[in-house]
Amino acid sequence: MKKFENIKRFLKQIKESPELSSIAEDKKVSILLGILEPTIGPIVDSLLLGKVRDKNLNNKFEELDSRLENRITEDDGIQLINIIQENRQMLWTSIANHQALIDEHNLLKNTISTYLAIPNNQSKTFKPSKDFKFIVIAGASGTGKDVQLELLEKHQFNKYRHSDVLKKFSTRKKRNHDSEYYKFMTEKRFDSLKEKGNVLFPYKKRSYQYGFDKVQFVRDATGNNLLFSIFTEFEMAEKANAFLKELGINVQFILFNASIQDLTRRAWHRNFSRDEVKRRITSVEQDIMFIEQNKEVLSSIYDFVEVGDNRSIIEIHNDLVKLIDK
């Protein structure tokens, strides 16, 4: 029998096993198992190939596999969850080293990375405050995200003690017009933070790495705070929304919507080089196309706010305040 075959069998049977119904019904456990079921093979294969050397983790898997050979119990399920909880970083490293998985399932990799990164540490489960709210603002280039973000950060929301903007990590070079919430760093520094589990929602764009400050997120999420973020990776929005809500986080996704004509006109009127304007227009066209093609799905995640040239900055700001306060 192939090594760890019993663990793979266990993951496939868990939702059908009457003995495991109590933990299978737990939403957080179900999400974890849903993520791990298609990846447990690559995880253990990577361990067997020696790409991750951790005798303790390997021994735990072997012990669990042996126990699962003859029977499946609720205790076995809980033990598997505990092994995963205690060895999040090792599991993530294992997955990261399995290049075929990364190439073929990049979105799945981001989902796993997010799950493994969220706890405050390896022994303490992350628990957000019921008085915390996370606002995710998205939109194509030129929709006025930064202008509105600055206004929202200064606005006094009565329900929240403090407002903040989530820092965004990036390995690209800093530009003169970059917003203050960006934190630029080398690839080596970014990789180091990611390995330590301190990067939330990591992703790649045009060969550069991006992600958010998990340490800040965890700190703000434990109090009566309002945290804003600019997150324009539309393809990750559905998974991110479901994931955050399963963690018990009060999250609201807001999408700034404008016509391609308005956004193209704004690009040419900004103080950018000709090459930068062309790059931004190309980005706008791609984003607008994606939004139009996926409007039904996006409408189930985002609150759409119209930000075309026919609306003033103050009008848009007032609409946003009402949305956030509701």
C-alpha positions as CSV (number, residue, x, y, z in Angstrom):
1,M,0.0,0.0,0.0
2,K,1.3,3.4,-0.9
3,K,2.5,5.4,2.1
4,F,-0.2,7.6,3.7
5,E,-2.9,6.0,1.6
6,N,-5.1,5.7,4.6
7,I,-5.0,9.5,5.2
8,K,-6.0,10.0,1.6
9,R,-8.9,7.5,2.0
10,F,-9.9,9.2,5.2
11,L,-10.2,12.6,3.6
12,K,-12.3,11.2,0.8
13,Q,-14.7,9.4,3.2
14,I,-15.0,12.0,5.9
15,K,-18.1,13.7,4.7
16,E,-19.9,10.3,4.1
17,S,-18.9,8.7,7.4
18,P,-21.7,8.7,10.1
19,E,-19.1,8.5,12.8
20,L,-17.6,11.8,11.6
21,S,-20.8,13.7,11.1
22,S,-20.3,16.0,14.0
23,I,-16.9,17.4,12.8
24,A,-17.9,17.2,9.2
25,E,-20.7,19.6,9.9
26,D,-18.4,22.2,11.5
27,K,-18.0,24.8,8.8
28,K,-14.3,25.6,9.5
29,V,-13.4,21.9,9.4
30,S,-15.4,21.4,6.2
31,I,-13.5,24.2,4.5
32,L,-10.1,22.9,5.7
33,L,-10.9,19.4,4.5
34,G,-12.3,20.8,1.2
35,I,-8.9,22.5,0.7
36,L,-6.8,19.5,1.8
37,E,-8.6,16.7,0.0
38,P,-7.3,17.5,-3.5
39,T,-3.8,18.4,-2.1
40,I,-3.0,15.8,0.5
41,G,-1.4,13.6,-2.2
42,P,1.0,16.3,-3.3
43,I,1.7,17.2,0.3
44,V,2.7,13.7,1.4
45,D,4.5,13.0,-2.0
46,S,6.5,16.2,-1.4
47,L,7.5,14.9,2.1
48,L,8.5,11.5,0.6
49,L,10.6,13.2,-2.1
50,G,12.5,14.9,0.7
51,K,11.7,18.4,-0.4
52,V,10.6,19.1,3.2
53,R,12.6,17.4,5.9
54,D,10.8,17.4,9.2
55,K,10.9,14.0,11.0
56,N,8.4,15.0,13.7
57,L,5.7,15.9,11.1
58,N,6.5,12.8,9.1
59,N,6.2,10.6,12.2
60,K,2.9,12.2,13.1
61,F,1.5,11.4,9.6
62,E,2.8,7.8,9.9
63,E,1.2,7.3,13.3
64,L,-2.1,8.7,12.1
65,D,-2.0,6.6,8.9
66,S,-1.5,3.5,10.9
67,R,-4.4,4.3,13.2
68,L,-6.6,4.9,10.1
69,E,-5.9,1.5,8.6
70,N,-8.6,-0.4,10.3
71,R,-11.1,2.2,11.5
72,I,-12.1,5.9,11.2
73,T,-13.2,7.7,14.3
74,E,-14.0,11.3,15.3
75,D,-10.8,11.3,17.4
76,D,-8.8,10.5,14.3
77,G,-10.4,13.4,12.5
78,I,-9.6,15.8,15.3
79,Q,-6.0,14.5,15.5
80,L,-5.6,15.2,11.8
81,I,-6.9,18.7,12.3
82,N,-4.5,19.2,15.2
83,I,-1.5,18.0,13.2
84,I,-2.4,20.5,10.5
85,Q,-3.0,23.3,12.9
86,E,0.4,22.7,14.6
87,N,2.3,22.4,11.4
88,R,0.8,25.1,9.2
89,Q,4.1,26.6,8.1
90,M,5.6,23.2,7.3
91,L,2.6,22.2,5.2
92,W,2.7,25.5,3.3
93,T,6.4,25.0,2.6
94,S,5.6,21.5,1.3
95,I,2.9,22.8,-1.0
96,A,5.1,25.7,-2.2
97,N,7.8,23.2,-3.1
98,H,5.5,21.2,-5.2
99,Q,5.9,23.1,-8.4
100,A,3.3,21.1,-10.4
101,L,0.6,22.0,-8.0
102,I,1.6,25.7,-8.1
103,D,1.6,25.8,-11.9
104,E,-1.7,23.9,-12.3
105,H,-3.7,25.3,-9.3
106,N,-2.5,28.8,-8.6
107,L,-5.8,29.9,-7.1
108,L,-5.9,26.9,-4.9
109,K,-2.4,27.7,-3.7
110,N,-3.5,31.2,-2.8
111,T,-6.4,29.8,-0.9
112,I,-4.2,27.4,1.1
113,S,-1.7,30.1,1.7
114,T,-4.4,32.4,3.1
115,Y,-5.7,29.6,5.4
116,L,-2.3,28.8,6.7
117,A,-1.3,32.4,7.3
118,I,-4.3,33.6,9.2
119,P,-3.7,32.4,12.8
120,N,-1.8,34.7,15.2
121,N,0.6,31.9,15.9
122,Q,0.8,28.1,15.5
123,S,-0.8,27.4,18.9
124,K,-3.4,30.1,19.1
125,T,-6.5,30.2,16.9
126,F,-7.3,33.6,15.5
127,K,-10.6,35.1,16.9
128,P,-11.8,38.4,15.4
129,S,-13.8,40.9,17.5
130,K,-17.6,41.1,16.7
131,D,-17.1,44.8,16.6
132,F,-14.5,44.7,13.9
133,K,-15.3,45.5,10.2
134,F,-13.1,45.0,7.2
135,I,-13.8,47.0,4.1
136,V,-12.4,45.9,0.7
137,I,-12.4,48.5,-2.0
138,A,-11.8,47.4,-5.6
139,G,-12.0,49.0,-9.0
140,A,-10.1,49.6,-12.2
141,S,-7.3,52.1,-12.5
142,G,-8.6,55.7,-12.3
143,T,-11.8,55.0,-10.4
144,G,-10.7,57.2,-7.5
145,K,-10.0,54.5,-5.0
146,D,-7.1,56.3,-3.3
147,V,-9.0,59.6,-3.1
148,Q,-12.0,58.0,-1.4
149,L,-9.8,55.9,0.8
150,E,-8.2,59.0,2.2
151,L,-11.6,60.6,2.9
152,L,-12.9,57.5,4.5
153,E,-9.9,57.1,6.8
154,K,-10.5,60.7,8.1
155,H,-14.2,60.3,8.5
156,Q,-15.5,59.7,12.1
157,F,-17.6,56.6,12.1
158,N,-19.6,56.4,15.3
159,K,-19.6,52.7,15.5
160,Y,-15.8,52.2,15.5
161,R,-13.1,53.4,17.9
162,H,-10.4,53.6,15.2
163,S,-10.1,53.6,11.4
164,D,-7.0,52.3,9.6
165,V,-5.7,51.3,6.2
166,L,-4.2,47.8,5.7
167,K,-0.6,48.0,4.5
168,K,0.1,46.4,1.1
169,F,3.4,44.7,0.5
170,S,5.0,44.8,-3.0
171,T,8.3,43.9,-4.6
172,R,8.0,46.3,-7.5
173,K,9.8,49.6,-7.5
174,K,8.3,52.6,-5.8
175,R,6.7,55.3,-8.1
176,N,6.3,59.0,-7.3
177,H,2.5,58.8,-7.1
178,D,2.2,55.6,-5.0
179,S,-0.1,55.8,-2.0
180,E,1.2,55.7,1.6
181,Y,-0.4,52.3,2.4
182,Y,2.2,50.6,0.1
183,K,5.2,49.1,1.7
184,F,7.9,48.2,-0.8
185,M,10.5,45.5,-0.2
186,T,12.9,43.1,-1.9
187,E,11.9,39.7,-3.1
188,K,14.1,38.2,-0.3
189,R,12.3,40.2,2.4
190,F,8.8,39.3,1.0
191,D,9.7,35.6,0.8
192,S,10.9,35.8,4.4
193,L,7.7,37.4,5.6
194,K,5.6,34.8,3.7
195,E,7.5,31.9,5.1
196,K,6.8,33.2,8.6
197,G,3.1,33.4,7.8
198,N,3.0,37.2,7.9
199,V,1.6,37.9,4.4
200,L,-2.2,37.8,3.9
201,F,-3.6,37.0,0.4
202,P,-0.2,36.7,-1.4
203,Y,-0.4,36.9,-5.2
204,K,1.8,37.6,-8.2
205,K,1.2,40.3,-10.9
206,R,3.5,41.1,-13.8
207,S,6.4,39.1,-12.1
208,Y,6.0,41.1,-8.9
209,Q,4.8,39.8,-5.6
210,Y,2.0,41.4,-3.6
211,G,0.2,40.7,-0.3
212,F,-1.1,42.4,2.9
213,D,0.3,42.8,6.4
214,K,-1.2,39.9,8.4
215,V,0.3,41.2,11.7
216,Q,-1.6,44.5,11.3
217,F,-4.8,42.7,10.2
218,V,-4.8,40.4,13.2
219,R,-4.1,43.3,15.6
220,D,-6.9,45.5,14.1
221,A,-9.3,42.6,13.9
222,T,-9.2,41.9,17.6
223,G,-10.8,45.3,18.5
224,N,-13.5,47.8,17.8
225,N,-11.9,48.9,14.6
226,L,-12.7,49.7,10.9
227,L,-10.0,48.5,8.5
228,F,-9.9,49.5,4.9
229,S,-8.0,47.8,2.1
230,I,-7.5,48.3,-1.7
231,F,-7.7,44.8,-3.2
232,T,-8.0,44.7,-7.0
233,E,-7.5,40.9,-7.7
234,F,-11.1,40.2,-8.8
235,E,-10.4,36.5,-9.4
236,M,-9.6,36.0,-5.8
237,A,-12.5,37.9,-4.4
238,E,-15.0,35.1,-4.2
239,K,-12.6,32.8,-2.3
240,A,-11.4,35.6,-0.1
241,N,-15.0,36.7,0.8
242,A,-16.0,33.2,1.7
243,F,-12.9,32.6,3.7
244,L,-13.1,35.8,5.7
245,K,-16.8,35.2,6.5
246,E,-16.1,31.6,7.7
247,L,-13.6,33.1,10.1
248,G,-16.4,35.2,11.5
249,I,-15.1,38.5,10.1
250,N,-17.6,41.2,9.2
251,V,-16.4,42.0,5.7
252,Q,-17.8,44.2,3.0
253,F,-16.6,44.3,-0.6
254,I,-17.2,47.5,-2.6
255,L,-16.6,47.9,-6.3
256,F,-16.1,51.3,-7.9
257,N,-17.7,51.2,-11.3
258,A,-17.2,53.6,-14.3
259,S,-17.3,53.5,-18.0
260,I,-14.2,52.8,-20.0
261,Q,-14.6,56.1,-21.7
262,D,-14.4,58.0,-18.4
263,L,-11.5,56.0,-17.2
264,T,-9.5,56.4,-20.5
265,R,-10.1,60.2,-20.4
266,R,-8.9,60.3,-16.8
267,A,-5.7,58.4,-17.6
268,W,-4.8,60.9,-20.3
269,H,-5.4,63.9,-18.0
270,R,-3.1,62.6,-15.2
271,N,0.5,63.6,-14.8
272,F,1.9,60.3,-16.2
273,S,4.4,59.5,-19.0
274,R,2.9,58.4,-22.3
275,D,4.0,54.8,-21.7
276,E,2.5,54.8,-18.2
277,V,-0.8,56.1,-19.6
278,K,-0.9,53.3,-22.2
279,R,-0.1,50.7,-19.6
280,R,-2.9,52.0,-17.4
281,I,-5.4,52.0,-20.3
282,T,-4.5,48.4,-21.1
283,S,-5.1,47.5,-17.5
284,V,-8.4,49.4,-17.4
285,E,-9.6,47.5,-20.6
286,Q,-8.7,44.2,-19.0
287,D,-10.5,45.0,-15.7
288,I,-13.6,46.3,-17.4
289,M,-13.8,43.2,-19.6
290,F,-13.5,40.9,-16.6
291,I,-16.2,42.8,-14.7
292,E,-18.6,42.7,-17.6
293,Q,-18.0,39.0,-18.2
294,N,-18.4,38.1,-14.5
295,K,-21.0,40.7,-13.4
296,E,-23.4,38.1,-12.0
297,V,-20.8,36.6,-9.7
298,L,-19.3,39.9,-8.7
299,S,-22.7,41.3,-7.9
300,S,-23.1,38.6,-5.3
301,I,-19.9,39.7,-3.6
302,Y,-19.6,43.4,-4.1
303,D,-21.7,46.5,-3.5
304,F,-21.4,48.4,-6.8
305,V,-20.8,52.2,-6.4
306,E,-21.0,54.4,-9.6
307,V,-18.0,56.7,-9.8
308,G,-18.3,58.1,-13.3
309,D,-17.5,61.7,-14.4
310,N,-21.2,62.7,-13.8
311,R,-20.7,62.3,-10.0
312,S,-18.7,64.5,-7.6
313,I,-16.2,63.2,-5.1
314,I,-18.4,64.3,-2.2
315,E,-21.5,62.5,-3.6
316,I,-19.5,59.3,-3.9
317,H,-18.0,59.7,-0.4
318,N,-21.5,60.2,1.1
319,D,-22.7,57.0,-0.7
320,L,-19.8,55.1,0.7
321,V,-20.4,56.3,4.3
322,K,-24.0,55.2,4.1
323,L,-23.0,51.7,2.7
324,I,-20.5,51.2,5.5
325,D,-22.8,52.4,8.2
326,K,-25.7,50.2,7.2
